[in-house]
Amino acid sequence: MKIPIQFYYQTDFVLPNEEEQKRKLWLCVEGEQLEVDQLQYIFMSDEQLYAMNVEYLGHDFYTDIITFPLHEEQAPLLADMYLSIDRIKDNAKELHIDWRTELDRVMLHGILHLAGYDDKTEEAQKEMRSKENNYLQQDPKL
């Protein structure tokens, strides 16, 4: 089965095992019962993502991910997700966790936003974090 998830790199970082990463993400897609046309993850630097955050969202701060849904309502998901590897690594240090775990969490976070979850309130953040943790614990090799 071809999984409609693609990775693009605008930085030195490259995922070591793209197929395994796709399987991890697909567990979330299936768990949330989502239809997907195409999900694109674009990896970039802090400065590149900061510039996008300012230009497109009017947010004058650094972030780890920006998700742009490109699909029509009720259509299969089509989205671009831009991630800052720098920010993900910095957040992992602050949280005292492995940066690859944080990368997986952030990538799942983007899908959960597309599934309709938000993180604007403390209660919504707890629900999203619970979902992220659930998918992080699943084995993509099964």
DRENPA-3360 file (N, C-alpha, C; in nm, 2 decimals, always signed):
BEGIN
1 = MKIPIQFY = +0.08/-0.12/+0.00/+0.00/+0.00/+0.00/+0.09/+0.12/+0.00 ~ +0.06/+0.22/-0.09/+0.13/+0.34/-0.09/+0.07/+0.44/+0.00 ~ +0.14/+0.49/+0.10/+0.09/+0.58/+0.20/+0.11/+0.72/+0.14 ~ +0.00/+0.80/+0.13/+0.01/+0.93/+0.07/+0.06/+1.04/+0.17 ~ +0.18/+1.01/+0.21/+0.26/+1.11/+0.30/+0.39/+1.12/+0.23 ~ +0.43/+1.25/+0.22/+0.56/+1.28/+0.15/+0.64/+1.37/+0.24 ~ +0.77/+1.36/+0.23/+0.86/+1.44/+0.31/+0.95/+1.53/+0.21 ~ +0.97/+1.65/+0.25/+1.06/+1.74/+0.17/+1.15/+1.81/+0.27;
9 = YQTDFVLP = +1.27/+1.84/+0.22/+1.37/+1.90/+0.31/+1.43/+2.03/+0.26 ~ +1.42/+2.13/+0.34/+1.48/+2.26/+0.31/+1.59/+2.29/+0.41 ~ +1.65/+2.18/+0.47/+1.75/+2.19/+0.57/+1.84/+2.07/+0.56 ~ +1.95/+2.06/+0.64/+2.04/+1.94/+0.63/+1.97/+1.82/+0.68 ~ +1.87/+1.83/+0.77/+1.81/+1.72/+0.83/+1.74/+1.63/+0.72 ~ +1.75/+1.50/+0.74/+1.68/+1.40/+0.66/+1.63/+1.29/+0.75 ~ +1.51/+1.25/+0.74/+1.46/+1.14/+0.82/+1.54/+1.01/+0.79 ~ +1.58/+0.94/+0.89/+1.66/+0.82/+0.86/+1.58/+0.70/+0.80;
17 = NEEEQKRK = +1.46/+0.69/+0.83/+1.37/+0.59/+0.78/+1.23/+0.64/+0.74 ~ +1.22/+0.69/+0.62/+1.09/+0.75/+0.58/+0.98/+0.66/+0.59 ~ +1.00/+0.53/+0.55/+0.89/+0.44/+0.54/+0.83/+0.41/+0.68 ~ +0.92/+0.39/+0.78/+0.88/+0.37/+0.92/+0.80/+0.49/+0.97 ~ +0.85/+0.61/+0.94/+0.79/+0.73/+0.98/+0.65/+0.74/+0.92 ~ +0.63/+0.70/+0.80/+0.50/+0.70/+0.74/+0.41/+0.61/+0.81 ~ +0.46/+0.49/+0.85/+0.37/+0.39/+0.92/+0.33/+0.45/+1.05 ~ +0.42/+0.52/+1.12/+0.38/+0.58/+1.25/+0.27/+0.68/+1.23;
25 = LWLCVEGE = +0.28/+0.76/+1.14/+0.18/+0.87/+1.11/+0.05/+0.80/+1.06 ~ +0.06/+0.70/+0.98/-0.06/+0.63/+0.93/-0.14/+0.57/+1.04 ~ -0.08/+0.53/+1.15/-0.15/+0.48/+1.27/-0.25/+0.58/+1.32 ~ -0.21/+0.71/+1.32/-0.29/+0.82/+1.37/-0.40/+0.84/+1.27 ~ -0.37/+0.84/+1.14/-0.47/+0.87/+1.03/-0.58/+0.76/+1.05 ~ -0.54/+0.64/+1.06/-0.64/+0.53/+1.07/-0.71/+0.54/+1.20 ~ -0.64/+0.57/+1.31/-0.71/+0.58/+1.44/-0.81/+0.69/+1.45 ~ -0.79/+0.79/+1.37/-0.88/+0.91/+1.37/-0.99/+0.89/+1.25;
33 = QLEVDQLQ = -0.97/+0.78/+1.18/-1.06/+0.75/+1.07/-1.07/+0.86/+0.97 ~ -0.95/+0.90/+0.93/-0.94/+1.01/+0.83/-0.92/+0.96/+0.69 ~ -0.98/+1.03/+0.59/-0.95/+1.00/+0.45/-0.84/+1.10/+0.41 ~ -0.74/+1.05/+0.34/-0.63/+1.14/+0.31/-0.60/+1.13/+0.16 ~ -0.59/+1.25/+0.10/-0.54/+1.26/-0.04/-0.39/+1.27/-0.03 ~ -0.33/+1.37/+0.03/-0.19/+1.39/+0.04/-0.15/+1.47/+0.16 ~ -0.06/+1.42/+0.24/+0.00/+1.50/+0.35/+0.15/+1.52/+0.32 ~ +0.19/+1.65/+0.32/+0.33/+1.68/+0.29/+0.39/+1.75/+0.42;
41 = YIFMSDEQ = +0.50/+1.69/+0.46/+0.58/+1.75/+0.57/+0.71/+1.81/+0.51 ~ +0.73/+1.94/+0.54/+0.84/+2.01/+0.49/+0.92/+2.05/+0.61 ~ +1.05/+2.00/+0.61/+1.14/+2.03/+0.72/+1.23/+2.15/+0.69 ~ +1.24/+2.25/+0.78/+1.31/+2.37/+0.76/+1.37/+2.42/+0.89 ~ +1.44/+2.53/+0.88/+1.51/+2.59/+0.99/+1.41/+2.68/+1.07 ~ +1.46/+2.71/+1.19/+1.38/+2.80/+1.28/+1.35/+2.93/+1.20 ~ +1.45/+2.99/+1.14/+1.43/+3.12/+1.07/+1.33/+3.11/+0.96 ~ +1.34/+3.00/+0.88/+1.25/+2.99/+0.77/+1.10/+2.98/+0.82;
49 = LYAMNVEY = +1.08/+2.90/+0.93/+0.94/+2.88/+0.98/+0.90/+3.01/+1.05 ~ +0.99/+3.08/+1.12/+0.95/+3.20/+1.18/+0.90/+3.30/+1.08 ~ +0.97/+3.31/+0.96/+0.93/+3.40/+0.86/+0.79/+3.37/+0.80 ~ +0.76/+3.24/+0.79/+0.63/+3.20/+0.74/+0.53/+3.23/+0.85 ~ +0.56/+3.21/+0.97/+0.46/+3.24/+1.08/+0.43/+3.39/+1.08 ~ +0.52/+3.47/+1.06/+0.50/+3.62/+1.05/+0.42/+3.65/+0.93 ~ +0.47/+3.61/+0.81/+0.40/+3.64/+0.69/+0.26/+3.59/+0.67 ~ +0.24/+3.46/+0.70/+0.11/+3.40/+0.67/+0.01/+3.41/+0.78;
57 = LGHDFYTD = +0.06/+3.41/+0.91/-0.03/+3.40/+1.02/-0.03/+3.52/+1.11 ~ +0.07/+3.61/+1.08/+0.08/+3.74/+1.16/+0.13/+3.71/+1.30 ~ +0.19/+3.60/+1.32/+0.24/+3.56/+1.46/+0.39/+3.59/+1.46 ~ +0.43/+3.68/+1.56/+0.57/+3.72/+1.57/+0.64/+3.63/+1.68 ~ +0.64/+3.50/+1.65/+0.71/+3.41/+1.74/+0.75/+3.28/+1.67 ~ +0.85/+3.22/+1.73/+0.89/+3.09/+1.68/+0.79/+2.98/+1.71 ~ +0.78/+2.88/+1.63/+0.69/+2.77/+1.65/+0.76/+2.64/+1.59 ~ +0.71/+2.52/+1.63/+0.76/+2.40/+1.58/+0.69/+2.35/+1.46;
65 = IITFPLHE = +0.56/+2.38/+1.44/+0.49/+2.34/+1.32/+0.38/+2.44/+1.28 ~ +0.36/+2.45/+1.15/+0.25/+2.52/+1.10/+0.18/+2.43/+1.00 ~ +0.05/+2.41/+1.02/-0.03/+2.32/+0.93/-0.12/+2.40/+0.85 ~ -0.11/+2.38/+0.72/-0.20/+2.45/+0.62/-0.29/+2.35/+0.55 ~ -0.41/+2.34/+0.59/-0.51/+2.25/+0.52/-0.53/+2.31/+0.38 ~ -0.53/+2.23/+0.28/-0.55/+2.28/+0.15/-0.68/+2.21/+0.08 ~ -0.75/+2.13/+0.16/-0.86/+2.06/+0.10/-0.99/+2.13/+0.13 ~ -1.09/+2.10/+0.05/-1.23/+2.15/+0.07/-1.29/+2.08/+0.19;
73 = EQAPLLAD = -1.39/+2.15/+0.25/-1.46/+2.08/+0.36/-1.52/+1.95/+0.31 ~ -1.51/+1.85/+0.40/-1.56/+1.72/+0.37/-1.49/+1.64/+0.27 ~ -1.38/+1.69/+0.21/-1.30/+1.62/+0.11/-1.18/+1.55/+0.19 ~ -1.12/+1.45/+0.12/-1.00/+1.39/+0.18/-0.90/+1.49/+0.21 ~ -0.82/+1.47/+0.32/-0.72/+1.57/+0.37/-0.61/+1.59/+0.26 ~ -0.58/+1.71/+0.24/-0.47/+1.76/+0.16/-0.41/+1.87/+0.24 ~ -0.28/+1.86/+0.28/-0.23/+1.96/+0.37/-0.07/+1.96/+0.35 ~ -0.02/+2.08/+0.38/+0.12/+2.10/+0.39/+0.15/+2.13/+0.54;
81 = MYLSIDRI = +0.25/+2.06/+0.59/+0.29/+2.09/+0.73/+0.44/+2.12/+0.73 ~ +0.47/+2.24/+0.78/+0.60/+2.29/+0.79/+0.65/+2.28/+0.93 ~ +0.77/+2.22/+0.94/+0.83/+2.19/+1.07/+0.97/+2.25/+1.09 ~ +1.00/+2.31/+1.21/+1.13/+2.36/+1.24/+1.20/+2.25/+1.32 ~ +1.30/+2.19/+1.26/+1.39/+2.10/+1.32/+1.46/+2.16/+1.44 ~ +1.50/+2.29/+1.42/+1.57/+2.36/+1.53/+1.48/+2.37/+1.65 ~ +1.36/+2.41/+1.63/+1.26/+2.43/+1.74/+1.23/+2.30/+1.81 ~ +1.21/+2.19/+1.73/+1.18/+2.06/+1.79/+1.30/+2.02/+1.88;
89 = KDNAKELH = +1.42/+2.03/+1.83/+1.54/+1.99/+1.91/+1.54/+2.08/+2.04 ~ +1.52/+2.21/+2.03/+1.52/+2.29/+2.15/+1.41/+2.26/+2.25 ~ +1.29/+2.23/+2.20/+1.18/+2.19/+2.29/+1.21/+2.06/+2.36 ~ +1.28/+1.96/+2.28/+1.31/+1.83/+2.34/+1.41/+1.85/+2.46 ~ +1.51/+1.94/+2.44/+1.60/+1.97/+2.55/+1.53/+2.03/+2.67 ~ +1.44/+2.12/+2.65/+1.37/+2.18/+2.76/+1.28/+2.08/+2.83 ~ +1.22/+1.98/+2.75/+1.14/+1.88/+2.81/+1.21/+1.76/+2.86 ~ +1.35/+1.76/+2.84/+1.43/+1.64/+2.88/+1.39/+1.51/+2.82;
97 = IDWRTELD = +1.36/+1.52/+2.69/+1.32/+1.40/+2.62/+1.41/+1.39/+2.49 ~ +1.41/+1.27/+2.43/+1.48/+1.25/+2.31/+1.42/+1.33/+2.20 ~ +1.50/+1.40/+2.11/+1.44/+1.49/+2.01/+1.36/+1.41/+1.91 ~ +1.40/+1.28/+1.88/+1.32/+1.20/+1.79/+1.18/+1.18/+1.84 ~ +1.16/+1.16/+1.97/+1.03/+1.14/+2.03/+0.95/+1.27/+2.01 ~ +1.01/+1.39/+2.03/+0.95/+1.51/+2.01/+0.91/+1.54/+1.87 ~ +1.00/+1.50/+1.78/+0.97/+1.51/+1.63/+0.84/+1.43/+1.60 ~ +0.84/+1.30/+1.65/+0.72/+1.22/+1.62/+0.59/+1.29/+1.68;
105 = RVMLHGIL = +0.60/+1.34/+1.80/+0.49/+1.41/+1.86/+0.44/+1.52/+1.78 ~ +0.53/+1.61/+1.73/+0.50/+1.72/+1.65/+0.43/+1.68/+1.52 ~ +0.48/+1.58/+1.46/+0.43/+1.53/+1.33/+0.29/+1.48/+1.35 ~ +0.26/+1.41/+1.46/+0.13/+1.36/+1.50/+0.04/+1.48/+1.53 ~ +0.09/+1.58/+1.59/+0.02/+1.70/+1.63/-0.05/+1.77/+1.51 ~ +0.03/+1.77/+1.40/-0.02/+1.83/+1.27/-0.14/+1.75/+1.22 ~ -0.14/+1.62/+1.23/-0.25/+1.54/+1.18/-0.37/+1.56/+1.27 ~ -0.35/+1.57/+1.40/-0.46/+1.59/+1.49/-0.52/+1.72/+1.47;
113 = HLAGYDDK = -0.45/+1.82/+1.44/-0.51/+1.95/+1.40/-0.60/+1.93/+1.28 ~ -0.55/+1.86/+1.18/-0.63/+1.83/+1.06/-0.76/+1.75/+1.09 ~ -0.75/+1.67/+1.20/-0.87/+1.59/+1.24/-0.97/+1.67/+1.32 ~ -0.93/+1.80/+1.35/-1.03/+1.88/+1.42/-1.00/+1.92/+1.56 ~ -0.89/+1.86/+1.61/-0.85/+1.90/+1.75/-0.77/+2.03/+1.75 ~ -0.79/+2.10/+1.86/-0.71/+2.23/+1.87/-0.65/+2.22/+2.01 ~ -0.57/+2.32/+2.03/-0.49/+2.33/+2.16/-0.50/+2.48/+2.22 ~ -0.62/+2.54/+2.20/-0.63/+2.68/+2.24/-0.67/+2.69/+2.39;
121 = TEEAQKEM = -0.72/+2.59/+2.45/-0.76/+2.59/+2.59/-0.68/+2.48/+2.66 ~ -0.67/+2.49/+2.79/-0.60/+2.39/+2.87/-0.66/+2.26/+2.86 ~ -0.79/+2.25/+2.86/-0.86/+2.12/+2.84/-0.83/+2.06/+2.70 ~ -0.84/+2.14/+2.60/-0.81/+2.10/+2.46/-0.67/+2.05/+2.45 ~ -0.57/+2.12/+2.52/-0.43/+2.08/+2.51/-0.42/+1.94/+2.58 ~ -0.49/+1.92/+2.69/-0.48/+1.79/+2.76/-0.53/+1.68/+2.67 ~ -0.64/+1.70/+2.60/-0.70/+1.60/+2.51/-0.60/+1.57/+2.39 ~ -0.54/+1.68/+2.34/-0.45/+1.66/+2.23/-0.33/+1.58/+2.27;
129 = RSKENNYL = -0.27/+1.62/+2.39/-0.15/+1.55/+2.44/-0.18/+1.41/+2.47 ~ -0.30/+1.38/+2.52/-0.34/+1.24/+2.54/-0.35/+1.16/+2.41 ~ -0.40/+1.22/+2.31/-0.40/+1.16/+2.17/-0.26/+1.13/+2.12 ~ -0.18/+1.24/+2.13/-0.04/+1.22/+2.09/+0.03/+1.11/+2.16 ~ +0.02/+1.10/+2.29/+0.08/+1.00/+2.37/+0.03/+0.86/+2.33 ~ -0.10/+0.85/+2.31/-0.15/+0.72/+2.26/-0.09/+0.67/+2.13 ~ -0.08/+0.76/+2.04/-0.02/+0.72/+1.91/+0.13/+0.70/+1.92 ~ +0.20/+0.78/+2.01/+0.34/+0.76/+2.02/+0.37/+0.62/+2.08;
137 = QQDPKL = +0.28/+0.56/+2.15/+0.30/+0.43/+2.22/+0.27/+0.31/+2.12 ~ +0.21/+0.34/+2.01/+0.18/+0.23/+1.92/+0.30/+0.19/+1.84 ~ +0.31/+0.06/+1.81/+0.42/+0.01/+1.73/+0.39/+0.00/+1.59 ~ +0.46/+0.08/+1.50/+0.43/+0.09/+1.36/+0.46/-0.04/+1.29 ~ +0.53/-0.13/+1.35/+0.57/-0.25/+1.28/+0.46/-0.36/+1.29 ~ +0.36/-0.34/+1.37/+0.25/-0.44/+1.38/+0.16/-0.44/+1.26;
% end
